[in-house]
Amino acid sequence: MSDSSRDTAEGAGWGTAERGEYKQLMPARVEKLSWLNPRTLWAARNGVLASWFGDPTGRTRSRWAAQRAAAGAPADKVIRRDDPERFSFMVIGDTGEGDEPQYAVVPGFLKASQDTRFAVIASDVIYPVGSADDYNSKFFRPYQDYRAPIYAIPGNHDWYEDLGAFMRVFCDDAAPLPAEPAPRPLTRAWLRQLLWHRPRVDDGQRLDEARKLRSAADQQAGQPGPYWAIDAGPVRIIGIDTGLLGTIDAEQGAWLHEVSQGHRPKILITGSPLYVDGEHHPCPIEGGGTVDDIVRDPDHHYVAAIGGDIHNYQRYPVDVDGRTVQYVVAGGGGAFMHATHTIPRVSVANVGEQDFRCYPLRGDSLAFYSRLYGRRLRLRRFFTLTEAEATAVVAERLGITPARAPGPSARVTWRTRLVASLLGAGGRPDRTSRFRLPVRKIYTQLFSPGSATYSPPFFKCFLRLDVTPDAVRLRCFAATGNRAQEVDPPVEDEVIIPLV
């Protein structure tokens, strides 16, 4: 097994590593997606409009569900497969930017996924707005050689065009929804509709051609809607759709409560993680209660909750009334990397640093972003930290022993401390100053998402889950864009989850 980032800097992808062969999989021309481009931000405006003028996602989702039921989808939205008691499946989140970081994941994903029965995409299949014409280069092409079905739950970006393309691809070519009556003038709903982003009239004309890339019989999935349950072997996997704003409507909430009944062990897949960045986000249900209330109910027998949306890997083993539920963030499948160095020393739900895991390691995240902003601000000599310097300064700020030793030559100086502060590096809760809190908030909300296509290491990741009647073995694999990690994808984290 190859070194991981927890073993060596080379295992993390640093150094003079040989570039991988993922570029051979890419189209000749790739449009680079930048979240600093005003045109991109304007196209992706529906999330902001929903927060200002009311979120229509629940009503639209209900209409999709009704349409699928009329077309013959099972009323309980359960996909009943014939998987054996021992089988494996993949989870990969936030995939669809269509550039180098997404394609860099593919070779390792194909190696690690051999003999798996299916895969699940957890949130944001397509960026920036879920257009049908983007599915060629951002879904069908990269995963054309994965010889098993792929199921998906939508993320907020898939909802930016009211989920039309997602439903066409994953739900048996669902027909468009009929237009609704216009709202009364000068109301909040009228303003929202006036400004709402909608798909182009000619969007999706090339979709039939794109489907040919995944047209084999063993690649077909077909799911009953944007949320579903899969009965596979000894487990039930439940995928929920958290829409534009990270919530679920009352209708879906009632369904979730119903399919969570029974003694069968369950794994939740969600577009919004319930524990992330050292905080608890239980995910409200319209009308009362939360998704995490359902997960924590001992009568429902959940063993894990895996969420996309945040573009890295995190794991929180939370004690829930004497049993451990693994709360996982798994959104590192292709989109720009969300920083981990901004995560403060973890202390949430009795989970401390000794139990918490993340990828990339915080020091690698800080080194990555120091290089990015060194280039962007043309201050490379001042801003750029080596991976050893970044590891050392993060360990000092958090008061922890780093997972990978920085080495005796790494010195923490006034410069490394200043760069770490400017880039929002986390600290200890008991020592977080008034200055650090606003800096971290500004950094994480403004600067971190302003990505472009980088050179390796990309710090991408995906999950493989091996199921037996007694346990689930969950492994997080890394994809850096370097050849060594393509040939032998390193395991960055592993946990055995008991089912009995």
Wavefront OBJ file of the C-alpha trace (Angstrom):
o trace
v 0.000 0.000 0.000
v 1.356 3.437 -0.919
v 2.126 6.138 1.627
v -0.704 8.468 2.599
v -0.471 12.129 3.578
v -0.379 10.987 7.202
v 2.861 9.084 6.443
v 4.991 11.336 4.235
v 4.924 14.619 2.337
v 5.417 12.617 -0.868
v 2.330 10.592 0.028
v 0.412 13.875 0.192
v 1.547 14.671 -3.362
v 4.189 17.271 -2.556
v 7.596 17.337 -4.223
v 8.647 16.530 -7.761
v 6.021 13.871 -8.309
v 5.236 12.572 -11.785
v 1.998 13.993 -13.182
v -0.774 11.438 -13.610
v -2.394 10.393 -16.866
v -5.825 11.811 -16.108
v -5.461 14.498 -18.779
v -5.802 11.807 -21.432
v -9.402 11.331 -20.251
v -10.333 14.983 -20.610
v -11.915 16.734 -23.597
v -9.546 18.658 -25.845
v -11.058 21.929 -24.656
v -12.047 22.485 -21.029
v -13.782 25.629 -19.881
v -12.286 26.674 -16.561
v -14.865 27.451 -13.934
v -14.102 30.385 -11.650
v -16.331 31.409 -8.780
v -14.844 34.915 -8.996
v -16.430 35.383 -12.440
v -19.492 37.687 -12.169
v -21.246 35.763 -14.961
v -20.948 32.537 -12.970
v -22.226 34.196 -9.807
v -25.166 35.743 -11.655
v -26.140 32.412 -13.226
v -26.031 30.789 -9.762
v -28.241 33.444 -8.142
v -31.240 31.263 -7.284
v -29.907 30.284 -3.862
v -29.692 33.937 -2.861
v -33.124 34.663 -4.305
v -34.617 31.746 -2.354
v -33.142 33.076 0.881
v -34.513 36.581 0.191
v -37.935 35.899 -1.300
v -38.845 32.435 -0.051
v -37.617 28.986 -1.041
v -39.786 27.268 -3.682
v -37.750 24.043 -3.593
v -40.195 22.059 -1.454
v -43.150 22.748 -3.741
v -41.138 21.978 -6.878
v -39.800 18.775 -5.334
v -43.338 17.711 -4.447
v -44.409 18.269 -8.050
v -41.499 16.140 -9.283
v -42.474 13.402 -6.818
v -46.080 13.465 -8.009
v -44.984 13.274 -11.634
v -42.748 10.285 -10.936
v -45.515 8.513 -9.010
v -47.875 9.016 -11.960
v -45.201 7.519 -14.225
v -45.100 4.346 -12.126
v -42.268 4.970 -9.669
v -42.710 2.991 -6.417
v -44.747 4.919 -3.865
v -42.251 4.207 -1.073
v -39.347 5.337 -3.309
v -37.338 2.231 -2.361
v -34.960 0.647 -4.885
v -34.834 -3.074 -4.108
v -31.625 -4.594 -5.406
v -30.391 -8.185 -5.418
v -26.993 -7.532 -3.840
v -25.535 -10.340 -1.707
v -24.880 -10.051 2.026
v -21.279 -9.115 1.230
v -20.876 -6.358 -1.325
v -19.194 -2.979 -1.860
v -20.253 0.409 -3.146
v -18.671 3.810 -3.743
v -19.601 7.308 -2.550
v -18.220 10.394 -4.251
v -19.438 13.933 -3.653
v -19.503 17.309 -5.423
v -18.009 16.063 -8.634
v -19.056 18.139 -11.571
v -16.709 21.015 -12.335
v -15.433 19.223 -15.444
v -11.852 20.415 -15.066
v -8.564 18.874 -13.922
v -9.494 18.264 -10.269
v -12.536 16.213 -11.301
v -10.710 14.130 -13.889
v -7.737 13.619 -11.542
v -10.057 11.557 -9.330
v -11.117 9.175 -12.096
v -8.107 6.815 -12.440
v -7.912 6.108 -8.712
v -11.695 5.855 -8.475
v -11.768 3.223 -11.219
v -9.021 1.215 -9.514
v -10.570 1.330 -6.057
v -14.082 0.642 -7.371
v -13.326 -2.650 -9.071
v -15.919 -5.279 -8.082
v -18.256 -2.674 -6.505
v -21.974 -3.043 -7.185
v -22.917 0.628 -7.582
v -21.865 4.199 -6.754
v -23.654 7.175 -5.210
v -22.920 10.824 -6.004
v -23.594 12.847 -2.870
v -24.526 16.399 -3.949
v -23.725 18.728 -6.854
v -23.459 16.413 -9.836
v -23.045 19.404 -12.157
v -21.620 22.912 -11.638
v -22.384 25.772 -11.895
v -26.177 25.489 -12.482
v -26.929 21.851 -13.340
v -27.369 22.397 -17.097
v -28.226 19.366 -19.239
v -25.556 20.228 -21.791
v -22.883 20.005 -19.083
v -23.593 16.319 -18.386
v -21.436 15.152 -21.295
v -18.073 16.367 -19.994
v -18.972 16.444 -16.287
v -20.756 13.108 -15.791
v -21.006 10.723 -18.747
v -17.446 11.174 -20.014
v -15.490 10.943 -16.730
v -17.430 7.875 -15.471
v -17.934 6.084 -18.789
v -15.656 3.223 -17.706
v -17.364 2.606 -14.363
v -19.287 -0.562 -15.155
v -22.063 -0.312 -12.580
v -25.070 1.927 -11.877
v -24.598 5.415 -10.459
v -27.343 6.847 -8.240
v -27.309 10.483 -7.133
v -28.838 13.015 -4.814
v -28.931 16.606 -6.012
v -27.015 19.457 -4.456
v -27.914 23.114 -4.447
v -26.200 23.635 -7.811
v -28.329 20.931 -9.440
v -31.359 22.897 -8.211
v -30.320 26.169 -9.864
v -32.362 25.173 -12.926
v -35.204 23.604 -10.910
v -33.692 20.109 -11.181
v -34.860 19.535 -14.763
v -31.588 18.135 -16.111
v -30.976 15.985 -13.029
v -34.417 14.389 -13.395
v -33.860 13.705 -17.084
v -30.548 11.943 -16.443
v -31.258 9.974 -13.260
v -35.033 9.481 -13.288
v -35.867 7.744 -16.565
v -35.850 10.877 -18.695
v -38.552 12.598 -16.657
v -40.609 15.074 -18.678
v -40.414 18.798 -17.841
v -42.850 20.089 -15.258
v -45.745 22.147 -16.630
v -45.607 25.864 -15.962
v -47.336 27.126 -12.827
v -49.724 30.087 -12.776
v -48.026 33.466 -12.442
v -47.973 34.862 -8.886
v -49.771 38.066 -7.965
v -47.795 41.179 -9.014
v -45.550 43.005 -6.545
v -45.414 40.084 -4.111
v -42.248 38.336 -2.915
v -43.085 35.354 -5.139
v -43.511 37.690 -8.121
v -40.114 39.307 -7.510
v -38.506 35.884 -7.160
v -40.039 34.653 -10.398
v -39.013 37.855 -12.189
v -35.339 37.355 -11.293
v -35.237 33.527 -11.296
v -32.585 31.802 -13.410
v -34.041 29.277 -15.854
v -32.453 26.862 -18.342
v -31.907 27.879 -21.933
v -34.666 26.897 -24.331
v -32.251 24.700 -26.314
v -30.532 23.161 -23.256
v -30.070 19.395 -23.527
v -30.090 18.964 -27.298
v -26.830 16.974 -27.028
v -27.959 14.857 -24.076
v -28.962 11.794 -26.127
v -25.512 11.712 -27.707
v -23.857 12.039 -24.293
v -25.862 9.111 -22.877
v -24.107 6.739 -25.288
v -20.980 6.997 -23.119
v -22.795 5.127 -20.322
v -25.298 3.097 -22.335
v -24.357 -0.470 -21.300
v -27.048 -2.483 -19.525
v -24.926 -2.917 -16.377
v -24.526 0.869 -16.055
v -28.204 1.726 -15.879
v -29.701 2.887 -12.586
v -33.077 4.585 -12.747
v -34.215 6.071 -9.453
v -37.700 7.070 -8.298
v -36.918 10.737 -7.721
v -34.425 13.156 -6.166
v -34.676 11.304 -2.846
v -34.800 7.534 -2.461
v -33.826 4.492 -0.420
v -31.803 1.484 -1.585
v -32.171 -1.927 0.009
v -28.812 -3.553 -0.682
v -27.662 -6.703 1.081
v -28.057 -6.258 4.838
v -28.302 -2.441 4.808
v -30.688 0.293 3.712
v -29.037 3.362 2.165
v -31.225 6.463 2.288
v -30.543 9.494 0.106
v -32.212 12.806 0.940
v -32.478 15.959 -1.133
v -31.662 19.123 0.855
v -32.469 21.478 -2.019
v -31.229 25.037 -2.330
v -30.866 25.997 1.329
v -29.945 22.784 3.136
v -33.420 21.916 4.471
v -36.104 19.368 3.632
v -39.832 19.885 3.207
v -42.544 18.291 5.352
v -43.490 15.717 2.700
v -39.936 14.430 2.388
v -39.539 14.572 6.163
v -42.573 12.312 6.645
v -41.176 9.896 4.043
v -37.765 9.910 5.757
v -39.349 9.053 9.077
v -41.287 6.209 7.454
v -38.367 4.597 5.572
v -36.187 4.900 8.681
v -38.400 2.454 10.595
v -37.277 -1.106 11.269
v -34.244 -2.968 12.529
v -32.295 -2.969 9.261
v -29.037 -0.970 9.691
v -29.133 2.301 7.775
v -26.699 4.731 6.164
v -27.851 8.261 5.344
v -26.517 10.088 2.266
v -27.296 13.801 2.318
v -26.407 16.931 0.405
v -25.768 18.838 3.663
v -23.482 17.229 6.283
v -24.817 17.097 9.824
v -21.408 17.653 11.462
v -18.908 19.831 9.621
v -16.026 22.174 10.475
v -16.375 21.377 14.155
v -20.062 22.350 14.258
v -23.398 20.572 14.425
v -25.897 21.300 11.616
v -28.881 19.036 12.295
v -30.812 20.018 9.108
v -34.307 21.347 9.892
v -37.453 19.702 8.558
v -40.329 21.975 7.555
v -42.968 21.806 10.241
v -40.633 20.795 13.064
v -37.851 18.426 13.992
v -34.560 17.768 12.241
v -32.931 15.111 10.109
v -30.489 14.400 12.925
v -33.389 13.703 15.300
v -34.305 10.843 12.970
v -30.693 9.652 12.681
v -30.186 9.655 16.445
v -33.407 7.762 17.240
v -32.246 4.315 18.455
v -35.310 2.683 16.878
v -34.051 3.687 13.424
v -30.643 1.957 13.645
v -28.526 4.457 11.706
v -24.812 3.671 11.762
v -23.517 6.511 9.552
v -24.562 9.815 7.967
v -22.491 10.889 4.942
v -22.887 14.377 3.495
v -21.550 16.236 0.475
v -21.526 20.012 -0.196
v -18.231 20.725 1.628
v -15.326 19.873 -0.645
v -13.068 17.856 1.631
v -13.238 14.841 3.966
v -14.104 14.943 7.669
v -15.227 12.263 10.122
v -16.823 12.662 13.557
v -17.503 9.467 15.592
v -20.362 10.706 17.771
v -21.593 8.779 20.790
v -25.390 8.615 20.646
v -26.833 6.991 23.771
v -24.072 4.442 24.025
v -23.642 3.656 20.336
v -21.353 5.368 17.832
v -22.722 7.012 14.701
v -20.091 7.978 12.130
v -20.830 11.440 10.730
v -18.810 11.938 7.548
v -18.198 14.807 5.122
v -17.383 13.414 1.666
v -17.506 16.243 -0.869
v -13.996 15.994 -2.299
v -14.907 14.324 -5.587
v -13.936 17.011 -8.067
v -14.858 20.584 -7.152
v -12.400 23.137 -5.739
v -10.999 22.255 -2.332
v -12.608 23.757 0.734
v -9.908 24.513 3.283
v -9.463 22.314 6.342
v -6.898 24.597 7.997
v -9.751 26.928 9.008
v -11.284 24.200 11.201
v -10.552 25.082 14.837
v -9.479 22.522 17.396
v -12.419 20.104 17.418
v -14.607 19.870 20.484
v -18.187 18.995 19.524
v -20.575 16.289 20.773
v -17.755 14.863 22.910
v -15.602 14.397 19.791
v -12.115 15.791 20.299
v -9.020 16.091 18.170
v -7.904 12.563 19.032
v -11.050 11.155 17.361
v -11.527 13.646 14.504
v -10.120 12.939 11.032
v -9.853 15.173 7.997
v -8.307 15.202 4.535
v -6.392 17.130 3.473
v -4.514 17.500 6.713
v -4.745 21.053 8.000
v -1.074 21.751 7.344
v -1.362 20.601 3.729
v -4.463 22.766 3.311
v -2.640 25.838 4.635
v 0.381 25.181 2.406
v -1.921 24.734 -0.605
v -3.728 28.030 -0.051
v -0.533 29.918 0.804
v 0.808 28.972 -2.621
v -2.452 29.879 -4.304
v -2.608 33.348 -2.752
v 1.121 33.838 -3.127
v 0.582 33.531 -6.877
v -2.672 35.474 -6.910
v -1.268 38.416 -4.917
v 2.191 38.216 -6.513
v 3.745 37.833 -3.086
v 5.140 34.333 -3.477
v 8.260 34.796 -1.364
v 6.276 36.191 1.539
v 3.052 34.182 1.377
v 4.209 30.734 0.318
v 4.722 28.275 3.159
v 6.346 24.899 2.733
v 4.236 21.947 3.800
v 6.568 21.516 6.805
v 6.219 25.180 7.872
v 2.451 25.032 7.487
v 2.222 21.814 9.497
v 4.317 23.289 12.299
v 2.366 26.546 12.603
v -1.018 24.761 12.532
v 0.170 22.409 15.290
v 1.212 25.432 17.373
v -2.078 27.283 16.872
v -4.231 24.271 17.693
v -1.991 22.858 20.407
v -1.908 19.408 18.811
v 0.600 16.805 17.712
v 0.381 16.749 13.905
v -0.539 13.524 12.132
v 2.625 13.897 10.019
v 5.695 15.280 11.771
v 6.917 18.496 10.111
v 10.592 17.607 10.630
v 13.299 19.277 12.720
v 14.054 21.977 10.134
v 10.551 23.496 10.200
v 10.594 26.756 12.160
v 7.587 28.757 13.298
v 8.449 32.410 12.718
v 6.590 35.717 12.800
v 6.052 35.354 9.009
v 4.508 31.885 9.197
v 2.297 32.994 12.070
v 1.145 36.083 10.153
v 0.402 34.123 6.959
v -1.529 31.530 8.967
v -3.607 34.301 10.578
v -4.276 36.055 7.268
v -5.450 32.779 5.729
v -7.845 32.087 8.589
v -6.039 29.164 10.220
v -8.013 27.699 13.093
v -7.002 27.835 16.729
v -7.984 26.593 20.152
v -11.487 27.565 21.310
v -10.116 28.832 24.629
v -7.640 31.103 22.831
v -9.676 32.364 19.880
v -9.458 36.138 19.896
v -11.978 38.663 18.606
v -9.565 39.332 15.746
v -9.255 35.725 14.621
v -12.991 35.047 14.458
v -13.788 37.750 11.844
v -10.671 36.878 9.821
v -11.654 33.210 9.672
v -15.253 34.089 8.754
v -14.186 36.494 6.000
v -11.671 34.005 4.641
v -13.986 30.993 4.577
v -16.927 32.892 3.088
v -15.135 35.068 0.566
v -11.676 33.883 -0.396
v -11.834 30.108 -0.114
v -14.499 29.580 -2.816
v -12.671 31.746 -5.363
v -11.033 28.796 -7.067
v -9.475 28.114 -10.394
v -7.892 24.985 -11.840
v -4.726 24.246 -9.912
v -1.771 21.991 -10.533
v -1.301 18.891 -8.337
v -1.656 18.085 -5.541
v -5.408 18.564 -5.769
v -6.312 16.828 -2.467
v -9.437 15.134 -3.839
v -11.037 12.058 -2.277
v -13.753 9.404 -2.541
v -15.131 6.607 -0.363
v -15.416 2.850 -0.683
v -17.752 1.007 1.673
v -17.434 -2.773 2.029
v -20.546 -4.293 3.606
v -20.842 -7.605 5.448
v -23.655 -8.892 7.678
v -21.664 -7.759 10.727
v -19.937 -4.503 9.737
v -19.223 -1.813 7.160
v -15.617 -0.983 6.366
v -15.428 2.660 5.284
v -12.255 3.881 3.588
v -11.395 7.338 2.298
v -9.025 7.230 -0.700
v -6.978 10.198 -1.895
v -6.515 11.520 -5.427
v -3.785 14.124 -5.882
v -3.336 14.244 -9.642
v 0.097 12.622 -9.342
v 0.830 9.274 -10.941
v 1.828 7.514 -7.714
v -1.623 8.071 -6.235
v -3.295 7.041 -9.511
v -1.466 3.707 -9.609
v -2.058 2.924 -5.934
v -4.660 5.225 -4.337
v -3.626 5.787 -0.692
v -6.070 5.239 2.151
v -6.347 8.439 4.184
v -8.809 7.140 6.751
v -10.428 3.824 7.615
v -13.046 2.814 10.152
v -14.972 -0.385 10.842
v -18.637 0.336 11.629
v -20.440 -2.496 13.449
v -23.910 -3.410 12.208
v -24.901 -5.524 15.214
l 1 2 3 4 5 6 7 8 9 10 11 12 13 14 15 16 17 18 19 20 21 22 23 24 25 26 27 28 29 30 31 32 33 34 35 36 37 38 39 40 41 42 43 44 45 46 47 48 49 50 51 52 53 54 55 56 57 58 59 60 61 62 63 64 65 66 67 68 69 70 71 72 73 74 75 76 77 78 79 80 81 82 83 84 85 86 87 88 89 90 91 92 93 94 95 96 97 98 99 100 101 102 103 104 105 106 107 108 109 110 111 112 113 114 115 116 117 118 119 120 121 122 123 124 125 126 127 128 129 130 131 132 133 134 135 136 137 138 139 140 141 142 143 144 145 146 147 148 149 150 151 152 153 154 155 156 157 158 159 160 161 162 163 164 165 166 167 168 169 170 171 172 173 174 175 176 177 178 179 180 181 182 183 184 185 186 187 188 189 190 191 192 193 194 195 196 197 198 199 200 201 202 203 204 205 206 207 208 209 210 211 212 213 214 215 216 217 218 219 220 221 222 223 224 225 226 227 228 229 230 231 232 233 234 235 236 237 238 239 240 241 242 243 244 245 246 247 248 249 250 251 252 253 254 255 256 257 258 259 260 261 262 263 264 265 266 267 268 269 270 271 272 273 274 275 276 277 278 279 280 281 282 283 284 285 286 287 288 289 290 291 292 293 294 295 296 297 298 299 300 301 302 303 304 305 306 307 308 309 310 311 312 313 314 315 316 317 318 319 320 321 322 323 324 325 326 327 328 329 330 331 332 333 334 335 336 337 338 339 340 341 342 343 344 345 346 347 348 349 350 351 352 353 354 355 356 357 358 359 360 361 362 363 364 365 366 367 368 369 370 371 372 373 374 375 376 377 378 379 380 381 382 383 384 385 386 387 388 389 390 391 392 393 394 395 396 397 398 399 400 401 402 403 404 405 406 407 408 409 410 411 412 413 414 415 416 417 418 419 420 421 422 423 424 425 426 427 428 429 430 431 432 433 434 435 436 437 438 439 440 441 442 443 444 445 446 447 448 449 450 451 452 453 454 455 456 457 458 459 460 461 462 463 464 465 466 467 468 469 470 471 472 473 474 475 476 477 478 479 480 481 482 483 484 485 486 487 488 489 490 491 492 493 494 495 496 497 498 499 500
